Amino acid sequence: MRILAGIFLLLAFGLMPVSASAEFTKTKIAVLDFQMQGEEQENQDMGSIVAEWFITAMVKEGRFDVIERRLLQKILSEQQLVMTGVVDESSATQIGKLLGVKVIISGSVMKVREMLEVNARIIDVENASIIAAESVKSSTASRLQDLIVEMSAKIIRNFPLEGYVVDRDGKKVTLDLGSRSGVKPGMEFVVYREGEVIKHPKTGEVLDVERIHTGRVRIQTVLGKISEGEVLDEEADDAIKYGQLVSSAVIGGNGGRRQPATAAAASVKPAEDLPKGRLYVSSEPSGAKIRILNIGPVYREGMELAGGSYHIEVSAPGYRTDRQWLKLAAGEDRRVAVSLRPAPVEVSPPPTALVPKSQTPQARATAQPPTVAAKASAAKGESRYIKMLRSGNLRSKTDAGKLIVREGVKDTAVLDVVEQELLKGYQASGDDRGAVDAMAWLCKALGASGNGKYRSTLRTVAQKAPHRKLQKYAEQSLGQLR
């Protein structure tokens, strides 16, 4: 028996979170040559030079997969598409499909009298929408490279790193993000837990999931696939837990990233020297608690802030918490008015009749229905599992399977979704380790339920899965069913 238990533990460790970090994929982007505009410029290659500066800055960051310019030029010329200029909706989508990229950076270099101005736009190729736009000006071309490095840092803020907490030991927290995903010592991450699912009132479509801030972590040690940090603050003792979402924060205007010790980087004007604006947030009801979640300093009325994006939270007892992102330009004063909506009143169920002692435990359970709060809590948990399972992300499916097994979930509404995702994905898993692990955890979730209704599904996977490891876990899980 001990030998069998040891074998089971070894197999279980084979499915630990190491597969989650292996699934991290860099954001694939293409940088087009910038279009020359305005007066004739001394260097007619300035558009391609600016593009090269952007590419270098993005590659150094470590979290982007940038299409090499020669390959980009070759593909576009074969398709008779221009490589320069500000792309329109149709060409952005077309270029994105050809290159398999998610984002295109394009723009222009304009000369007016003695001033050079670079305008850059980040375009989401899926819907051709502009994610962000930045611009810099310089009176000399030699200074322009420094400004491009500064602009690229602003652009990078629009792509926060997101991952999960995979371990918590006292004040030490381990994330499933490491040097391969662009994490560096000193970076800070905001930690969230999932709250209410936000659905469309007419269609029932899931629009978003509420993120509830639980704390912040500063990275100290970075390895290839993971990083370790220290808890800076948290909402309550042990509020930061295994499985919670993390997102990189903007600290001091550069997201906690240290500039490389090069002459070009050293000459970039630091964020502290740029003009700062003031932020004023008023609330209804008055006296609400106001916080800025992605920076360290505590909010105060009229506080000075550098240009950038800020995550504002306004909360008050008896009201729904409001969270929103604000983008401030350098030197901009901003006034924001927030009106909180009253929180729904929780109605307690009517008192139940006294239950005679002679009744069985089953009868007593029937006579005492769960409270509204208990039902709501169960519904939130259920929706969280279902969202993770249907996310389309293998890491989320893996984490969902682990949580369902660990927390002993028996709800068939959740387990039916597990079954659906397993049937959809087991044949396509092939030799993809991440896919095999995700499907294996879904098998374990069905097996741990003990529910015989899933016997046919597990038998099918055990017989037809393309990977022997997955077949083995399906067989083991099948043996757990009644």
Rosetta blueprint (number, residue, H / E / L):
1 M L
2 R H
3 I H
4 L H
5 A H
6 G H
7 I H
8 F H
9 L H
10 L H
11 L H
12 A H
13 F H
14 G L
15 L L
16 M L
17 P L
18 V H
19 S H
20 A H
21 S H
22 A H
23 E L
24 F L
25 T L
26 K L
27 T E
28 K E
29 I E
30 A E
31 V E
32 L L
33 D E
34 F L
35 Q E
36 M E
37 Q E
38 G E
39 E L
40 E L
41 Q L
42 E L
43 N L
44 Q L
45 D L
46 M H
47 G H
48 S H
49 I H
50 V H
51 A H
52 E H
53 W H
54 F H
55 I H
56 T H
57 A H
58 M H
59 V H
60 K H
61 E H
62 G L
63 R L
64 F E
65 D E
66 V E
67 I L
68 E L
69 R H
70 R H
71 L H
72 L H
73 Q H
74 K H
75 I H
76 L H
77 S H
78 E H
79 Q L
80 Q L
81 L L
82 V L
83 M L
84 T E
85 G L
86 V L
87 V L
88 D L
89 E H
90 S H
91 S H
92 A H
93 T H
94 Q H
95 I H
96 G H
97 K H
98 L H
99 L H
100 G L
101 V L
102 K L
103 V E
104 I E
105 I E
106 S E
107 G E
108 S E
109 V E
110 M E
111 K E
112 V E
113 R L
114 E L
115 M E
116 L E
117 E E
118 V E
119 N E
120 A E
121 R E
122 I E
123 I E
124 D E
125 V L
126 E L
127 N L
128 A L
129 S E
130 I E
131 I E
132 A E
133 A E
134 E E
135 S E
136 V E
137 K E
138 S E
139 S L
140 T L
141 A H
142 S H
143 R H
144 L H
145 Q H
146 D H
147 L H
148 I H
149 V H
150 E H
151 M H
152 S H
153 A H
154 K H
155 I H
156 I H
157 R L
158 N L
159 F L
160 P L
161 L L
162 E E
163 G E
164 Y E
165 V E
166 V E
167 D E
168 R E
169 D E
170 G L
171 K L
172 K E
173 V E
174 T E
175 L E
176 D L
177 L L
178 G L
179 S H
180 R H
181 S H
182 G L
183 V L
184 K L
185 P L
186 G L
187 M L
188 E E
189 F E
190 V E
191 V E
192 Y E
193 R E
194 E E
195 G E
196 E E
197 V E
198 I E
199 K E
200 H L
201 P L
202 K L
203 T L
204 G L
205 E L
206 V E
207 L E
208 D E
209 V E
210 E E
211 R E
212 I E
213 H E
214 T E
215 G E
216 R E
217 V E
218 R E
219 I E
220 Q E
221 T E
222 V E
223 L L
224 G L
225 K L
226 I L
227 S E
228 E E
229 G E
230 E E
231 V E
232 L E
233 D E
234 E E
235 E L
236 A L
237 D L
238 D L
239 A L
240 I L
241 K L
242 Y L
243 G L
244 Q L
245 L E
246 V E
247 S E
248 S E
249 A L
250 V L
251 I L
252 G L
253 G L
254 N L
255 G L
256 G L
257 R L
258 R L
259 Q L
260 P L
261 A L
262 T L
263 A H
264 A H
265 A H
266 A H
267 S L
268 V L
269 K L
270 P L
271 A H
272 E H
273 D H
274 L L
275 P L
276 K L
277 G E
278 R E
279 L E
280 Y E
281 V E
282 S E
283 S E
284 E E
285 P L
286 S L
287 G L
288 A L
289 K E
290 I E
291 R E
292 I E
293 L L
294 N L
295 I L
296 G L
297 P L
298 V L
299 Y L
300 R L
301 E L
302 G L
303 M E
304 E E
305 L E
306 A L
307 G L
308 G E
309 S E
310 Y E
311 H E
312 I E
313 E E
314 V E
315 S E
316 A L
317 P L
318 G L
319 Y E
320 R L
321 T L
322 D E
323 R E
324 Q E
325 W E
326 L E
327 K E
328 L E
329 A L
330 A L
331 G L
332 E L
333 D L
334 R E
335 R E
336 V E
337 A E
338 V E
339 S E
340 L L
341 R L
342 P E
343 A L
344 P L
345 V L
346 E L
347 V L
348 S L
349 P L
350 P L
351 P L
352 T L
353 A L
354 L L
355 V L
356 P L
357 K L
358 S L
359 Q L
360 T L
361 P H
362 Q H
363 A H
364 R H
365 A H
366 T H
367 A H
368 Q L
369 P L
370 P L
371 T L
372 V H
373 A H
374 A H
375 K H
376 A H
377 S H
378 A H
379 A H
380 K H
381 G H
382 E H
383 S H
384 R H
385 Y H
386 I H
387 K H
388 M H
389 L H
390 R L
391 S L
392 G L
393 N L
394 L H
395 R H
396 S H
397 K H
398 T H
399 D H
400 A H
401 G H
402 K H
403 L H
404 I H
405 V H
406 R H
407 E L
408 G L
409 V L
410 K L
411 D L
412 T H
413 A H
414 V H
415 L H
416 D H
417 V H
418 V H
419 E H
420 Q H
421 E H
422 L H
423 L H
424 K H
425 G H
426 Y L
427 Q L
428 A L
429 S L
430 G L
431 D L
432 D L
433 R H
434 G H
435 A H
436 V H
437 D H
438 A H
439 M H
440 A H
441 W H
442 L H
443 C H
444 K H
445 A H
446 L H
447 G H
448 A H
449 S H
450 G L
451 N L
452 G H
453 K H
454 Y H
455 R H
456 S H
457 T H
458 L H
459 R H
460 T H
461 V H
462 A H
463 Q H
464 K H
465 A L
466 P L
467 H L
468 R H
469 K H
470 L H
471 Q H
472 K H
473 Y H
474 A H
475 E H
476 Q H
477 S H
478 L H
479 G L
480 Q L
481 L L
482 R L
